[in-house]
Amino acid sequence: MKHTDHKAIRRAILETLYAAYLSDPLRMVEPEALFARPPITRENIIPNIHYLYDRKLVEMMMGYTPP
């Protein structure tokens, strides 16, 4: 995968999260909402979401089970 592909995937993740935040700032975004966006797949989301987390652009909750 090219470096520009990773940039496009990270941008799509951030755009999706930002749109969800604008609609409801308190709602958490499930992975399925991200997978609905074409360039984002289960295989490419992991390294890219960790990259965004390392840059402090997103927060992650691992192992969360909603009530």
C-alpha positions as CSV (number, residue, x, y, z in Angstrom):
1,M,0.0,0.0,0.0
2,K,1.4,3.4,-0.9
3,H,2.0,6.1,1.7
4,T,-0.7,8.3,0.0
5,D,-3.2,5.5,0.5
6,H,-2.6,5.6,4.3
7,K,-3.1,9.4,4.2
8,A,-6.4,9.0,2.4
9,I,-7.5,6.3,4.9
10,R,-6.5,8.5,7.9
11,R,-8.4,11.4,6.4
12,A,-11.5,9.3,5.9
13,I,-11.3,8.2,9.5
14,L,-11.0,11.7,10.8
15,E,-13.8,13.0,8.5
16,T,-16.1,10.2,9.7
17,L,-15.3,10.9,13.3
18,Y,-15.8,14.6,12.9
19,A,-19.2,14.2,11.2
20,A,-20.3,11.9,14.0
21,Y,-19.1,14.5,16.6
22,L,-21.0,17.3,14.9
23,S,-24.2,15.2,15.0
24,D,-23.8,14.1,18.6
25,P,-20.7,15.1,20.6
26,L,-21.4,12.5,23.4
27,R,-21.9,9.5,21.1
28,M,-19.1,7.0,20.6
29,V,-18.4,5.8,17.1
30,E,-18.5,2.1,16.5
31,P,-16.1,0.4,14.1
32,E,-19.0,-0.5,11.8
33,A,-19.7,3.2,11.2
34,L,-16.1,3.5,9.9
35,F,-16.3,0.4,7.8
36,A,-19.2,1.9,5.9
37,R,-16.8,4.4,4.3
38,P,-15.2,2.7,1.2
39,P,-11.4,3.1,1.7
40,I,-11.6,1.9,5.3
41,T,-11.5,-1.9,5.9
42,R,-10.8,-4.1,8.9
43,E,-7.2,-4.7,7.6
44,N,-6.2,-1.1,7.1
45,I,-8.0,0.5,10.0
46,I,-5.7,-1.0,12.7
47,P,-2.4,0.6,11.8
48,N,-4.0,3.9,10.8
49,I,-6.1,4.3,13.9
50,H,-3.1,3.6,16.0
51,Y,-1.1,6.2,14.1
52,L,-3.8,8.8,14.8
53,Y,-3.9,7.7,18.4
54,D,-0.1,8.1,18.7
55,R,-0.4,11.6,17.3
56,K,-3.1,12.3,19.9
57,L,-5.7,13.0,17.2
58,V,-8.2,10.3,18.4
59,E,-9.0,8.6,21.6
60,M,-9.5,4.8,21.7
61,M,-11.4,2.6,24.2
62,M,-10.2,-0.9,24.0
63,G,-12.3,-3.7,25.4
64,Y,-15.4,-1.5,26.1
65,T,-18.7,-3.3,26.3
66,P,-21.8,-1.0,26.3
67,P,-24.3,-1.5,29.1
